[in-house]
Amino acid sequence: MKDYIEERVVEIAKYIIKTNATVREAAKVFGVSKSTVHKDVTERLESINPLIYEEVKKVLLKNKAERHIRGGRATHMKYKSVKDET
């Protein structure tokens, strides 16, 4: 694996751990696609740094468990703003 990829993987992982960011948020910050971030932290990171991998895995599982709440909240806000405009 190329050095710049390994550096990106570790930087993304540290960002996710530090901020509890979602894959989508991390992708925006680092200017890469969601699928790249996901592959970096679920496949590549395990062989590069297993300790950080375990920490990222915890954050990703927490985010996955909460995603239905975030979606519901976003929908609520969307329709609340539509109602306020009328």
C-alpha distance (Angstrom), angle and dihedral (degrees) to the residues before:
residue distance angle dihedral
M1 . . .
K2 3.77 . .
D3 3.79 118.9 .
Y4 3.80 95.5 -121.2
I5 3.82 90.5 55.2
E6 3.79 91.9 51.7
E7 3.80 90.5 49.0
R8 3.82 91.2 49.6
V9 3.80 91.5 48.6
V10 3.81 92.7 52.7
E11 3.82 93.3 43.8
I12 3.80 92.3 50.5
A13 3.79 90.9 47.1
K14 3.81 92.5 50.7
Y15 3.81 90.4 48.4
I16 3.80 92.2 51.0
I17 3.81 91.7 49.1
K18 3.81 94.0 45.6
T19 3.81 96.9 46.9
N20 3.82 102.7 24.1
A21 3.79 85.1 -125.2
T22 3.77 124.2 177.0
V23 3.79 121.1 -121.7
R24 3.79 88.8 -104.8
E25 3.81 93.0 52.6
A26 3.80 92.3 47.7
A27 3.80 91.0 49.3
K28 3.80 90.9 55.2
V29 3.80 93.2 48.7
F30 3.82 94.7 48.3
G31 3.79 96.7 38.2
V32 3.80 96.6 -122.8
S33 3.79 133.1 113.6
K34 3.79 124.5 -86.2
S35 3.79 90.1 -115.9
T36 3.81 90.7 54.5
V37 3.79 91.9 51.7
H38 3.78 91.1 46.5
K39 3.80 93.0 49.6
D40 3.81 90.8 45.6
V41 3.79 95.6 53.4
T42 3.81 100.0 35.0
E43 3.81 102.0 39.3
R44 3.80 113.6 13.7
L45 3.79 98.8 38.1
E46 3.80 94.5 58.9
S47 3.81 92.0 64.8
I48 3.82 94.2 39.5
N49 3.82 100.3 47.7
P50 3.84 118.5 -3.9
L51 3.82 93.7 -173.7
I52 3.80 94.4 56.7
Y53 3.81 88.7 41.7
E54 3.81 90.8 61.4
E55 3.81 91.7 50.4
V56 3.81 92.7 48.9
K57 3.78 90.2 46.9
K58 3.82 89.9 57.7
V59 3.81 91.9 51.2
L60 3.82 92.4 47.2
L61 3.81 92.1 49.4
K62 3.81 90.1 49.4
N63 3.81 90.8 49.6
K64 3.79 90.9 48.0
A65 3.80 91.0 51.8
E66 3.82 91.2 50.6
R67 3.80 99.3 43.2
H68 3.80 95.2 95.3
I69 3.80 88.8 56.0
R70 3.82 92.5 49.9
G71 3.80 90.8 49.0
G72 3.78 92.4 50.1
R73 3.78 91.5 47.6
A74 3.82 91.8 50.1
T75 3.79 91.5 50.0
H76 3.79 90.8 48.1
M77 3.80 91.7 52.0
K78 3.79 91.9 46.2
Y79 3.78 94.0 54.9
K80 3.78 93.4 39.0
S81 3.80 90.1 58.2
V82 3.81 91.1 47.5
K83 3.81 90.4 51.7
D84 3.83 91.6 48.0
E85 3.80 91.5 54.3
T86 3.81 93.5 57.2
